[in-house]
Amino acid sequence: MYKWVEIDLDAIESNFIKIKEKVGPETKVLGVVKADAYGHGIIEVSRALARSGVDYLGVTEIAEGIKLREAGIKTPILVFGPFLPEDAFYFQEFVLTATLSDLTTIRNIVTQGFSIAVHLKIETGFGRTGFKYNELAELVQMVKNNDNIMVQGIYSHLATSMYSDSSFAYRQFEKFIEAVKFLEKEDLKIPIKHICNSAALVKFPQMHLDMVRAGTILYGQEVAGNQSLQGGLKNAWSLKGQITYINDLPKGHSIGYERAHFLKSAAKTAVVPIGFHHGFSVEPIPRPKGLLDLIKVLAKVLLRFIDHPRVKTYVRIRDKEVPVIGKVGMQMTILDVTSIPDLVIGETVEMPGRRTNISPELPKVYLRDGKPFKIIKDSEKNEEFLNNLSG
Ligand SMILES: *Cc1c(COP(=O)(O)O)cnc(C)c1O
C-alpha cells in the first residue's frame, strides 16, 4: 500500500473508559472529533465512541456535524465554532447543537424562526469567542422570550490548562462560575455546564462540573503536567510506509536537495514514499514563551546546525531507530539504514508525525484486536456537503 495511517480503535475505546473512570458517573464526556478526529478519521472514531457510550461529540464546523449525521450517528453533536447567519438552518435540519457566543447571532436565528438547541459560550479569558459579562442581562431576556432557542448547556474554554502555572485557569473558572450564577439567578435553566479540556480534566477534578470535553487524551497523547490518567493511555495512531528503494553509497557522498547531508562513512540508504506533501516533518515554528523557552529553541536550532544525533528525526524499522538524512522531499524521504544490512524492499517503516498535520488523503487502516478490519481511503465522499454550505 506504500503508505497509510494505522488507527487502533481499541486504544481509543480504552482511553475513553479511562476518562470515564477519572470523571465518575456524574459527569458526562464529550468526545472531541474535530479536525477529522485529530487525524484518526471522524466517522470511524465517532462510531466507536458512540458504541462506548459517549454522551456528546464535539466538532468545530457545521460541515463536520453534517458528515456525522449522514453517516447515521445519533449522538448529540455540539458545534464549537461561530457560523454565518444563513447557515442557521443546518442546525435544525441535521439536529446539531449550536454554540451561541454573541447577541447578533441570536437575533438572526430569532428573525429566521429556526428551532435550535444551543450551548452558550462565555468569554472568560481565551479571547476568541463568547459572551462578555455585560451582555448577560440582554442574553437572558432574549433566550427567555424565544422558545425556539433551547439552552441545553453553557461552557467556556481554558487558554493555559497545559501550563504548570494554574493561576489563569483558576481565574477563568471563577469568571465562568460567576456568569453561570448570574444567569441562574435570572431563572435561566442550564442543564450542562462544562469547561475542561484534556489537560484540565486530568489536573482539575474540581472543574469537571456536568461534562468534560476530551480530545488529545482520547487519542492517547500525553498532556503536560503528568497526573494519574497518564501512563494508562494507549497510543491510537501510527504513520507507516514501505521501503521502495535501497542503495549503497560511498563515504563523502552528498544526500538530496541542497546537499544538506554528507555521508561520514560508506552507508546503506533507503527511500520511503512519504514526504512533506503528506504532512511529514511539517512542524509549526514555536514562538518562545519566555527567556528559558527562547534558550531551548535556540539550542535546538544550534544542535540542528551541527547535525547532532539528538535533534535528528528517527523512524522505526523492525523496532530499530534509524535516522532521516538530508532534506525531506515532497513525496520521498531518505533514511540511513546502515544498521540493518539485510533490509529488503517492501519492509514497513513507522514514521513519527504530528497527527493533525498528516494528510487526510492517506488511507486509514483501522485495527481491532491488533488486526486490520477496515481500510478507508478518505476524501472520496462527503465533499458535496462542504459545497452545500454557503459562506
Ligand atoms: C479542541 C477543543 C477541545 C479539546 O481540547 P484537548 O486539549 O484536545 O482535549 C475542547 N473544547 C473545545 C472548545 C475545543 O475547541
The ligand as an ORCA input file, in Angstrom:
! r2SCAN-3c Opt
* xyz 0 1
  C     -10.326     21.304     20.701
  C     -11.251     21.618     21.824
  C     -11.274     20.799     22.973
  C     -10.358     19.629     23.175
  O      -9.089     20.042     23.591
  P      -7.983     18.964     24.040
  O      -6.971     19.763     24.712
  O      -7.508     18.308     22.791
  O      -8.688     18.000     24.937
  C     -12.195     21.108     23.951
  N     -13.031     22.160     23.819
  C     -13.036     22.960     22.740
  C     -13.979     24.100     22.672
  C     -12.134     22.722     21.712
  O     -12.135     23.517     20.628
*
